[in-house]
Amino acid sequence: MAQNLLSARTINSAKAGGKPYQLRDGGSLFLSVQPSGSKLWRYRYRLSGKAQVFAIGRYPDVTLAQARRERDRVRGLIRQGIHPLRDAAPDIAPITPTSFGSAAQTWLAANSQWSPGYARQIRRYFEKDVLPAIGDAAIVDLTPADIRTLIETVAGRGARCAALLVQQWVSQVFSHAVVQGLCEDNPASLLKGLVRRPAVRHHPPLGWAEIPAFFERLDDWPGHADVALGLRLLALTFVRPSELRLARWQEFDFDNAIWTVPKERMKMRRPHMVPLSRQALTLLRALRVLSGEGPALFPNHRNPDRVLAASSFNHAIVRLGYGGRFSAHGFRATATTLLGLLGYPDKLVDLQLAHRRQDASRAPYDHARFVGSRTLLMQDWADILEALAGGAVCPLVRSVRPSVGTPDPDAECD
């Protein structure tokens, strides 16, 4: 195998790209050029039948000549069956192994696109469970047994969903650390199936016959008026509860009856347009009077600088007598079920639900597609819901408007 393929000039002229790439020197020695511009010496080897990568150091701290000598030294150790991490190079200052906690901070910083709420959730679990257990350990020293103990401890307190999330996040830290040259493999990836995934608990819808009683109870509910208006708006718009609870008045165009939810608050990280029915506009104007002059639709009752707690809508539903039977998220299932029974096209309803599309090339534009047809759909839904809440006989017979027919996937946005 050809060796000594690189020169200092080649290395110095290598530019960072959009993803890591390798410059090979031969003899399994290569220089990994990172998107950040870092240039990392690596040596690929096999020990005990397992392919691994040894981190030699960073260029130019480690010169080309030093990297070659280290390659030859490590090759000699491997031929003797000695793991290279057990012995430091004689002419290269030993590198202090990175702790798992430091690697986790690097991983978090590299994912700045996450919503603040999701990032807080990760930090909360790391501070409570992960870092006390393995945060101070060198990431290169952690084994599948260490990770298994952590995951089983979380699952042992009855938090199987949390254990699965922790396992997923820890695995992502290791994967990111491998790319950064901080460790050689991902021990968490070997633990798939360690915790059984709980059965998916879907959010049940309200049935035809349940809608009148629900809104009758809501009419008589003595709780906060803004929360009651929020539940009605969830029913009319069938957005995700967090998308409404965190909404700002600046997102609403009353003249054109459109609410544009910014991408930062959407699950798919794309903006979403919600046509507003006449009933929704009436509720929003009433809510505006209650919310005052602040930017939020639902300011916190104790601290107006914050918004309602995440549990506010579901707590109200429990007080209405629907605990364990219905939730704020269930308004989405209610609209999906009833509109489907009435013959409204699934594609149009899915667009309004902001569900993930299979066609990734068109997905970024879904928020603006078929707004005219979706406006008719949302007004129809508001009229249907109003009729059912008023005690209309079920099943409600309603013809589908021609303009709300199945959208042509090749048509332009209307």
ROPASE-96346 format. One record per residue (C-alpha): x negated, y, z negated; residue number from 1. Coordinates in Angstrom, 3 decimals. Layout:
N
+----------+----------+----------+-----+
!     east !    north !       up !   k !
+----------+----------+----------+-----+
!        X !        Y !        Z ! NUM !
...
+----------+----------+----------+-----+
END
This chain:
414
+----------+----------+----------+-----+
!     east !    north !       up !   k !
+----------+----------+----------+-----+
!    0.000 !    0.000 !    0.000 !   1 !
!   -1.352 !    3.402 !    0.980 !   2 !
!   -2.361 !    5.599 !   -1.947 !   3 !
!   -3.414 !    9.211 !   -2.544 !   4 !
!   -0.963 !   10.573 !    0.003 !   5 !
!   -0.481 !   13.939 !   -1.684 !   6 !
!   -2.658 !   17.018 !   -1.824 !   7 !
!   -2.556 !   20.054 !   -4.100 !   8 !
!   -1.492 !   22.153 !   -1.133 !   9 !
!    1.457 !   19.859 !   -0.366 !  10 !
!    2.569 !   19.918 !   -3.985 !  11 !
!    2.254 !   23.700 !   -4.356 !  12 !
!    4.234 !   24.332 !   -1.175 !  13 !
!    7.114 !   22.017 !   -2.162 !  14 !
!   10.289 !   24.070 !   -2.688 !  15 !
!   13.289 !   23.248 !   -4.873 !  16 !
!   16.398 !   21.992 !   -3.107 !  17 !
!   20.028 !   21.515 !   -3.971 !  18 !
!   19.273 !   18.141 !   -5.564 !  19 !
!   16.149 !   16.332 !   -6.834 !  20 !
!   13.817 !   14.781 !   -4.252 !  21 !
!   10.566 !   12.852 !   -4.389 !  22 !
!    7.065 !   13.334 !   -2.970 !  23 !
!    5.310 !    9.949 !   -2.940 !  24 !
!    1.597 !    9.586 !   -3.624 !  25 !
!    1.575 !    5.808 !   -3.216 !  26 !
!    0.936 !    3.089 !   -5.725 !  27 !
!    4.416 !    3.765 !   -7.198 !  28 !
!    3.363 !    7.285 !   -8.273 !  29 !
!    5.637 !   10.114 !   -7.172 !  30 !
!    6.408 !   13.731 !   -7.955 !  31 !
!   10.092 !   14.495 !   -8.634 !  32 !
!   10.979 !   18.042 !   -7.533 !  33 !
!   13.998 !   19.293 !   -9.516 !  34 !
!   16.605 !   21.869 !   -8.374 !  35 !
!   15.281 !   24.121 !  -11.155 !  36 !
!   11.827 !   24.112 !   -9.495 !  37 !
!   10.202 !   21.808 !  -12.073 !  38 !
!    7.828 !   19.206 !  -10.661 !  39 !
!    7.603 !   16.027 !  -12.724 !  40 !
!    5.119 !   13.169 !  -12.348 !  41 !
!    6.734 !    9.736 !  -12.500 !  42 !
!    5.421 !    6.188 !  -12.162 !  43 !
!    7.789 !    3.382 !  -11.190 !  44 !
!    7.047 !   -0.078 !  -12.581 !  45 !
!    8.645 !   -3.375 !  -13.550 !  46 !
!    8.234 !   -5.039 !  -16.925 !  47 !
!    9.981 !   -8.205 !  -18.125 !  48 !
!   11.898 !   -8.253 !  -14.876 !  49 !
!   13.355 !   -4.789 !  -15.429 !  50 !
!   12.645 !   -1.823 !  -13.143 !  51 !
!   11.700 !    1.300 !  -15.111 !  52 !
!   10.206 !    4.751 !  -14.611 !  53 !
!    7.417 !    6.156 !  -16.788 !  54 !
!    7.288 !    9.939 !  -17.328 !  55 !
!    3.683 !   11.114 !  -16.999 !  56 !
!    4.174 !   14.853 !  -17.342 !  57 !
!    4.933 !   18.122 !  -15.633 !  58 !
!    2.896 !   19.636 !  -12.812 !  59 !
!    0.667 !   21.719 !  -13.014 !  60 !
!    0.203 !   20.883 !  -16.732 !  61 !
!   -0.765 !   17.450 !  -15.460 !  62 !
!   -2.908 !   17.808 !  -12.330 !  63 !
!   -2.830 !   15.478 !   -9.350 !  64 !
!   -6.094 !   13.860 !  -10.427 !  65 !
!   -4.844 !   13.344 !  -13.991 !  66 !
!   -1.595 !   11.837 !  -12.735 !  67 !
!   -3.518 !    9.334 !  -10.606 !  68 !
!   -5.738 !    8.315 !  -13.522 !  69 !
!   -2.673 !    7.908 !  -15.721 !  70 !
!   -1.015 !    5.783 !  -13.041 !  71 !
!   -4.016 !    3.471 !  -12.957 !  72 !
!   -4.178 !    3.301 !  -16.769 !  73 !
!   -0.456 !    2.497 !  -17.116 !  74 !
!   -0.695 !   -0.113 !  -14.359 !  75 !
!   -3.404 !   -1.860 !  -16.381 !  76 !
!   -1.213 !   -1.889 !  -19.488 !  77 !
!    1.722 !   -3.311 !  -17.587 !  78 !
!   -0.418 !   -6.105 !  -16.164 !  79 !
!   -1.152 !   -7.056 !  -19.788 !  80 !
!    2.549 !   -6.996 !  -20.615 !  81 !
!    2.187 !   -3.843 !  -22.755 !  82 !
!    4.907 !   -1.213 !  -22.611 !  83 !
!    3.259 !    2.100 !  -21.546 !  84 !
!    5.199 !    4.167 !  -24.087 !  85 !
!    3.290 !    2.453 !  -26.902 !  86 !
!   -0.015 !    3.955 !  -25.848 !  87 !
!   -0.782 !    7.609 !  -25.078 !  88 !
!   -3.043 !    8.648 !  -22.233 !  89 !
!   -6.591 !    9.489 !  -23.378 !  90 !
!   -6.979 !   12.634 !  -21.273 !  91 !
!   -3.397 !   13.911 !  -21.358 !  92 !
!   -1.861 !   15.425 !  -24.466 !  93 !
!    0.952 !   13.152 !  -25.663 !  94 !
!    4.444 !   14.488 !  -25.026 !  95 !
!    6.690 !   14.776 !  -28.069 !  96 !
!    9.822 !   12.734 !  -27.267 !  97 !
!   13.004 !   14.768 !  -26.941 !  98 !
!   15.631 !   14.099 !  -29.579 !  99 !
!   19.095 !   13.002 !  -28.559 ! 100 !
!   20.498 !   16.197 !  -30.110 ! 101 !
!   18.286 !   18.384 !  -27.905 ! 102 !
!   19.228 !   16.353 !  -24.827 ! 103 !
!   22.903 !   16.777 !  -25.727 ! 104 !
!   22.500 !   20.561 !  -25.929 ! 105 !
!   20.852 !   20.560 !  -22.495 ! 106 !
!   23.736 !   18.489 !  -21.112 ! 107 !
!   26.340 !   20.831 !  -22.586 ! 108 !
!   24.562 !   23.882 !  -21.156 ! 109 !
!   24.502 !   22.252 !  -17.717 ! 110 !
!   28.324 !   21.924 !  -17.746 ! 111 !
!   29.333 !   25.547 !  -18.167 ! 112 !
!   32.306 !   24.983 !  -15.830 ! 113 !
!   34.232 !   23.179 !  -18.569 ! 114 !
!   37.143 !   24.986 !  -20.153 ! 115 !
!   36.433 !   26.472 !  -23.619 ! 116 !
!   38.924 !   24.064 !  -25.188 ! 117 !
!   37.298 !   20.975 !  -23.670 ! 118 !
!   33.815 !   22.161 !  -24.656 ! 119 !
!   35.036 !   22.772 !  -28.232 ! 120 !
!   36.498 !   19.258 !  -28.347 ! 121 !
!   33.164 !   17.729 !  -27.323 ! 122 !
!   31.187 !   19.815 !  -29.822 ! 123 !
!   33.614 !   18.899 !  -32.598 ! 124 !
!   33.147 !   15.156 !  -32.038 ! 125 !
!   29.393 !   15.515 !  -31.635 ! 126 !
!   29.075 !   17.481 !  -34.872 ! 127 !
!   31.331 !   15.093 !  -36.777 ! 128 !
!   30.252 !   11.697 !  -35.420 ! 129 !
!   27.426 !   11.664 !  -32.886 ! 130 !
!   24.710 !   13.978 !  -34.175 ! 131 !
!   24.776 !   12.748 !  -37.797 ! 132 !
!   24.258 !    9.217 !  -36.482 ! 133 !
!   21.704 !    9.611 !  -33.659 ! 134 !
!   21.048 !   13.334 !  -33.208 ! 135 !
!   17.545 !   13.315 !  -34.738 ! 136 !
!   16.413 !   10.108 !  -33.025 ! 137 !
!   14.093 !   10.303 !  -30.024 ! 138 !
!   16.229 !    9.651 !  -26.972 ! 139 !
!   13.654 !    7.178 !  -25.595 ! 140 !
!   13.922 !    5.061 !  -28.758 ! 141 !
!   17.701 !    4.609 !  -28.803 ! 142 !
!   18.999 !    1.162 !  -27.896 ! 143 !
!   22.408 !   -0.278 !  -26.974 ! 144 !
!   22.638 !   -1.541 !  -30.567 ! 145 !
!   22.333 !    2.040 !  -31.893 ! 146 !
!   25.076 !    3.272 !  -29.577 ! 147 !
!   27.284 !    0.281 !  -30.369 ! 148 !
!   27.076 !    1.037 !  -34.100 ! 149 !
!   28.134 !    4.641 !  -33.431 ! 150 !
!   31.078 !    3.665 !  -31.221 ! 151 !
!   32.278 !    0.937 !  -33.573 ! 152 !
!   32.150 !    3.377 !  -36.495 ! 153 !
!   34.440 !    5.813 !  -34.665 ! 154 !
!   36.771 !    3.034 !  -33.527 ! 155 !
!   36.778 !    1.541 !  -37.015 ! 156 !
!   38.746 !    4.433 !  -38.438 ! 157 !
!   41.533 !    3.710 !  -35.946 ! 158 !
!   40.489 !    6.290 !  -33.359 ! 159 !
!   40.112 !    4.107 !  -30.283 ! 160 !
!   40.759 !    6.970 !  -27.875 ! 161 !
!   38.127 !    9.060 !  -29.646 ! 162 !
!   35.668 !    6.138 !  -29.523 ! 163 !
!   36.128 !    5.830 !  -25.767 ! 164 !
!   35.582 !    9.555 !  -25.305 ! 165 !
!   32.459 !    9.516 !  -27.474 ! 166 !
!   31.076 !    6.571 !  -25.509 ! 167 !
!   31.771 !    8.384 !  -22.238 ! 168 !
!   30.109 !   11.604 !  -23.423 ! 169 !
!   27.069 !    9.861 !  -24.899 ! 170 !
!   26.612 !    7.975 !  -21.634 ! 171 !
!   26.736 !   11.252 !  -19.723 ! 172 !
!   24.037 !   12.705 !  -21.998 ! 173 !
!   21.771 !    9.757 !  -21.207 ! 174 !
!   22.472 !    9.966 !  -17.468 ! 175 !
!   21.617 !   13.671 !  -17.477 ! 176 !
!   18.481 !   12.981 !  -19.528 ! 177 !
!   17.338 !   10.352 !  -17.004 ! 178 !
!   17.623 !   12.888 !  -14.188 ! 179 !
!   15.679 !   15.416 !  -16.266 ! 180 !
!   12.943 !   12.887 !  -16.952 ! 181 !
!   13.593 !   12.763 !  -20.696 ! 182 !
!   14.222 !    9.008 !  -20.826 ! 183 !
!   14.089 !    6.001 !  -18.556 ! 184 !
!   17.507 !    4.393 !  -18.776 ! 185 !
!   21.033 !    4.739 !  -20.136 ! 186 !
!   21.698 !    2.233 !  -22.947 ! 187 !
!   25.319 !    3.395 !  -23.305 ! 188 !
!   26.085 !    2.176 !  -19.773 ! 189 !
!   25.645 !   -1.416 !  -20.983 ! 190 !
!   28.542 !   -1.149 !  -23.444 ! 191 !
!   31.505 !   -0.994 !  -21.086 ! 192 !
!   34.441 !   -2.872 !  -22.543 ! 193 !
!   33.186 !   -2.521 !  -26.120 ! 194 !
!   36.421 !   -0.759 !  -27.116 ! 195 !
!   39.715 !   -1.801 !  -25.576 ! 196 !
!   41.525 !    1.103 !  -23.979 ! 197 !
!   44.909 !    1.734 !  -25.656 ! 198 !
!   47.989 !    1.276 !  -23.534 ! 199 !
!   48.859 !    4.471 !  -21.699 ! 200 !
!   51.724 !    6.237 !  -23.434 ! 201 !
!   53.632 !    8.194 !  -20.842 ! 202 !
!   55.700 !   11.236 !  -21.707 ! 203 !
!   59.336 !   10.087 !  -21.398 ! 204 !
!   61.816 !   12.367 !  -19.635 ! 205 !
!   65.167 !   13.604 !  -20.831 ! 206 !
!   67.959 !   11.686 !  -19.150 ! 207 !
!   70.976 !   13.243 !  -17.444 ! 208 !
!   73.188 !   12.739 !  -20.473 ! 209 !
!   70.590 !   14.056 !  -22.955 ! 210 !
!   70.072 !   17.483 !  -21.377 ! 211 !
!   73.306 !   19.153 !  -22.650 ! 212 !
!   72.671 !   18.056 !  -26.244 ! 213 !
!   69.028 !   19.173 !  -26.137 ! 214 !
!   69.854 !   22.697 !  -25.008 ! 215 !
!   72.815 !   22.887 !  -27.386 ! 216 !
!   70.457 !   22.113 !  -30.276 ! 217 !
!   67.968 !   24.639 !  -28.911 ! 218 !
!   70.718 !   27.302 !  -28.830 ! 219 !
!   71.414 !   26.681 !  -32.539 ! 220 !
!   67.777 !   26.306 !  -33.621 ! 221 !
!   66.874 !   28.919 !  -36.284 ! 222 !
!   63.150 !   28.885 !  -35.531 ! 223 !
!   60.991 !   31.473 !  -33.754 ! 224 !
!   62.746 !   32.946 !  -30.736 ! 225 !
!   59.567 !   33.065 !  -28.629 ! 226 !
!   58.999 !   29.331 !  -29.120 ! 227 !
!   62.581 !   28.626 !  -28.040 ! 228 !
!   62.063 !   30.783 !  -24.930 ! 229 !
!   58.823 !   28.926 !  -24.293 ! 230 !
!   60.619 !   25.560 !  -24.307 ! 231 !
!   63.160 !   26.877 !  -21.829 ! 232 !
!   60.384 !   28.191 !  -19.585 ! 233 !
!   58.644 !   24.813 !  -19.726 ! 234 !
!   61.889 !   23.181 !  -18.614 ! 235 !
!   62.303 !   25.637 !  -15.713 ! 236 !
!   58.693 !   25.695 !  -14.488 ! 237 !
!   57.557 !   22.178 !  -15.542 ! 238 !
!   53.972 !   23.357 !  -15.931 ! 239 !
!   51.642 !   21.791 !  -18.478 ! 240 !
!   52.273 !   23.202 !  -21.978 ! 241 !
!   48.771 !   24.678 !  -22.267 ! 242 !
!   49.180 !   26.497 !  -18.949 ! 243 !
!   52.188 !   28.354 !  -20.356 ! 244 !
!   51.026 !   28.741 !  -23.951 ! 245 !
!   47.771 !   30.448 !  -22.890 ! 246 !
!   49.356 !   32.569 !  -20.145 ! 247 !
!   48.667 !   36.305 !  -19.787 ! 248 !
!   51.107 !   38.893 !  -18.506 ! 249 !
!   48.673 !   39.984 !  -15.823 ! 250 !
!   49.216 !   36.621 !  -14.091 ! 251 !
!   52.870 !   37.428 !  -13.331 ! 252 !
!   54.076 !   39.272 !  -10.229 ! 253 !
!   57.670 !   40.196 !  -11.103 ! 254 !
!   58.265 !   41.965 !   -7.806 ! 255 !
!   57.520 !   38.827 !   -5.789 ! 256 !
!   58.644 !   36.356 !   -8.485 ! 257 !
!   55.318 !   34.482 !   -8.563 ! 258 !
!   53.172 !   33.325 !  -11.436 ! 259 !
!   49.567 !   32.489 !  -10.499 ! 260 !
!   47.846 !   30.307 !  -13.067 ! 261 !
!   44.055 !   30.856 !  -12.839 ! 262 !
!   41.858 !   27.867 !  -12.039 ! 263 !
!   40.129 !   28.005 !  -15.436 ! 264 !
!   43.351 !   26.874 !  -17.109 ! 265 !
!   44.305 !   24.210 !  -14.567 ! 266 !
!   43.438 !   20.553 !  -15.022 ! 267 !
!   42.154 !   20.289 !  -11.437 ! 268 !
!   40.256 !   23.593 !  -11.716 ! 269 !
!   42.203 !   25.175 !   -8.844 ! 270 !
!   44.591 !   28.156 !   -9.077 ! 271 !
!   48.284 !   27.270 !   -9.020 ! 272 !
!   51.234 !   29.333 !   -7.801 ! 273 !
!   54.536 !   28.885 !   -9.628 ! 274 !
!   57.592 !   30.449 !   -7.901 ! 275 !
!   59.883 !   31.956 !  -10.526 ! 276 !
!   63.617 !   31.378 !  -10.404 ! 277 !
!   66.121 !   34.043 !  -11.410 ! 278 !
!   66.622 !   32.233 !  -14.715 ! 279 !
!   62.860 !   32.144 !  -15.385 ! 280 !
!   62.534 !   35.883 !  -14.684 ! 281 !
!   65.337 !   36.611 !  -17.135 ! 282 !
!   63.613 !   34.578 !  -19.858 ! 283 !
!   60.257 !   36.244 !  -19.165 ! 284 !
!   61.757 !   39.717 !  -19.525 ! 285 !
!   63.276 !   38.689 !  -22.863 ! 286 !
!   59.927 !   37.240 !  -23.959 ! 287 !
!   58.171 !   40.458 !  -22.961 ! 288 !
!   60.229 !   42.338 !  -25.538 ! 289 !
!   59.252 !   39.840 !  -28.247 ! 290 !
!   55.537 !   39.598 !  -27.407 ! 291 !
!   54.893 !   43.340 !  -27.682 ! 292 !
!   52.201 !   45.205 !  -25.819 ! 293 !
!   49.476 !   42.576 !  -26.049 ! 294 !
!   48.084 !   40.593 !  -23.096 ! 295 !
!   49.419 !   37.167 !  -24.182 ! 296 !
!   52.919 !   35.794 !  -23.629 ! 297 !
!   52.772 !   33.939 !  -26.931 ! 298 !
!   50.717 !   35.822 !  -29.539 ! 299 !
!   50.130 !   33.967 !  -32.761 ! 300 !
!   52.692 !   34.859 !  -35.422 ! 301 !
!   49.994 !   35.394 !  -38.073 ! 302 !
!   47.148 !   36.742 !  -35.945 ! 303 !
!   48.275 !   38.626 !  -32.803 ! 304 !
!   44.725 !   38.526 !  -31.433 ! 305 !
!   45.161 !   34.774 !  -30.933 ! 306 !
!   47.855 !   32.693 !  -29.216 ! 307 !
!   50.301 !   30.133 !  -30.553 ! 308 !
!   48.806 !   26.935 !  -31.900 ! 309 !
!   48.639 !   24.022 !  -29.471 ! 310 !
!   51.182 !   22.083 !  -31.549 ! 311 !
!   53.830 !   24.833 !  -31.671 ! 312 !
!   56.082 !   23.563 !  -28.870 ! 313 !
!   55.935 !   19.932 !  -30.000 ! 314 !
!   56.618 !   20.870 !  -33.626 ! 315 !
!   59.751 !   22.666 !  -32.466 ! 316 !
!   60.851 !   19.585 !  -30.517 ! 317 !
!   60.392 !   17.462 !  -33.649 ! 318 !
!   62.538 !   19.898 !  -35.644 ! 319 !
!   65.204 !   19.619 !  -32.959 ! 320 !
!   65.385 !   15.893 !  -33.750 ! 321 !
!   63.415 !   14.506 !  -30.811 ! 322 !
!   60.251 !   13.434 !  -32.621 ! 323 !
!   58.786 !   10.317 !  -30.987 ! 324 !
!   61.369 !   10.488 !  -28.193 ! 325 !
!   60.331 !   13.566 !  -26.249 ! 326 !
!   57.495 !   16.066 !  -26.015 ! 327 !
!   56.738 !   19.411 !  -24.396 ! 328 !
!   54.849 !   17.580 !  -21.638 ! 329 !
!   57.973 !   15.520 !  -20.979 ! 330 !
!   59.619 !   18.388 !  -19.105 ! 331 !
!   57.337 !   17.482 !  -16.185 ! 332 !
!   58.627 !   13.913 !  -16.192 ! 333 !
!   62.197 !   15.200 !  -16.499 ! 334 !
!   61.887 !   17.386 !  -13.405 ! 335 !
!   60.068 !   14.680 !  -11.448 ! 336 !
!   62.694 !   12.054 !  -12.259 ! 337 !
!   65.799 !   14.135 !  -11.612 ! 338 !
!   64.496 !   15.826 !   -8.464 ! 339 !
!   63.503 !   12.414 !   -7.127 ! 340 !
!   66.996 !   11.024 !   -7.820 ! 341 !
!   68.493 !   13.991 !   -5.992 ! 342 !
!   66.408 !   13.293 !   -2.908 ! 343 !
!   63.880 !   16.091 !   -3.090 ! 344 !
!   60.643 !   15.074 !   -1.317 ! 345 !
!   57.916 !   13.666 !   -3.532 ! 346 !
!   55.164 !   15.569 !   -1.696 ! 347 !
!   56.801 !   18.895 !   -2.438 ! 348 !
!   57.406 !   18.054 !   -6.103 ! 349 !
!   53.803 !   16.834 !   -6.468 ! 350 !
!   52.525 !   20.105 !   -5.026 ! 351 !
!   54.518 !   22.009 !   -7.608 ! 352 !
!   53.248 !   19.710 !  -10.354 ! 353 !
!   49.666 !   20.496 !   -9.203 ! 354 !
!   48.794 !   16.821 !   -9.070 ! 355 !
!   45.483 !   15.653 !   -7.585 ! 356 !
!   45.572 !   15.163 !   -3.817 ! 357 !
!   43.900 !   12.349 !   -1.919 ! 358 !
!   42.831 !   14.735 !    0.859 ! 359 !
!   39.984 !   16.613 !   -0.816 ! 360 !
!   39.470 !   18.885 !    2.208 ! 361 !
!   42.936 !   20.408 !    1.792 ! 362 !
!   43.218 !   20.281 !   -1.984 ! 363 !
!   41.672 !   23.744 !   -2.637 ! 364 !
!   44.513 !   25.343 !   -0.670 ! 365 !
!   47.404 !   23.470 !   -2.306 ! 366 !
!   48.204 !   26.372 !   -4.633 ! 367 !
!   49.394 !   28.438 !   -1.626 ! 368 !
!   50.947 !   25.719 !    0.533 ! 369 !
!   54.683 !   25.708 !    1.261 ! 370 !
!   55.418 !   28.539 !   -1.139 ! 371 !
!   58.676 !   29.308 !    0.672 ! 372 !
!   59.943 !   25.732 !    0.342 ! 373 !
!   58.715 !   25.520 !   -3.227 ! 374 !
!   60.568 !   28.755 !   -4.054 ! 375 !
!   63.818 !   27.161 !   -2.892 ! 376 !
!   62.957 !   24.000 !   -4.818 ! 377 !
!   62.358 !   25.919 !   -8.055 ! 378 !
!   65.570 !   27.910 !   -7.706 ! 379 !
!   67.490 !   24.708 !   -7.000 ! 380 !
!   65.932 !   23.112 !  -10.080 ! 381 !
!   66.870 !   26.093 !  -12.251 ! 382 !
!   70.472 !   25.908 !  -10.995 ! 383 !
!   70.590 !   22.139 !  -11.546 ! 384 !
!   69.198 !   22.445 !  -15.072 ! 385 !
!   71.625 !   25.269 !  -15.886 ! 386 !
!   74.554 !   23.191 !  -14.625 ! 387 !
!   73.491 !   20.116 !  -16.603 ! 388 !
!   72.905 !   22.159 !  -19.760 ! 389 !
!   76.406 !   23.531 !  -19.318 ! 390 !
!   77.905 !   20.041 !  -19.260 ! 391 !
!   78.171 !   19.306 !  -15.527 ! 392 !
!   79.450 !   15.809 !  -14.764 ! 393 !
!   76.686 !   13.290 !  -13.963 ! 394 !
!   75.515 !   12.284 !  -11.505 ! 395 !
!   75.283 !   15.780 !  -10.079 ! 396 !
!   75.959 !   15.640 !   -6.335 ! 397 !
!   73.864 !   18.145 !   -4.464 ! 398 !
!   72.740 !   18.357 !   -0.853 ! 399 !
!   69.085 !   19.012 !   -0.118 ! 400 !
!   68.429 !   22.219 !    1.793 ! 401 !
!   66.896 !   21.606 !    5.231 ! 402 !
!   64.031 !   24.003 !    4.478 ! 403 !
!   63.100 !   21.925 !    1.459 ! 404 !
!   62.598 !   18.818 !    3.581 ! 405 !
!   59.404 !   16.797 !    3.665 ! 406 !
!   56.548 !   19.172 !    4.554 ! 407 !
!   54.555 !   18.516 !    7.677 ! 408 !
!   51.018 !   17.691 !    6.469 ! 409 !
!   49.576 !   19.433 !    9.543 ! 410 !
!   51.657 !   22.605 !    9.221 ! 411 !
!   50.192 !   25.936 !    8.173 ! 412 !
!   50.938 !   27.461 !    4.788 ! 413 !
!   54.224 !   29.331 !    4.813 ! 414 !
+----------+----------+----------+-----+
END
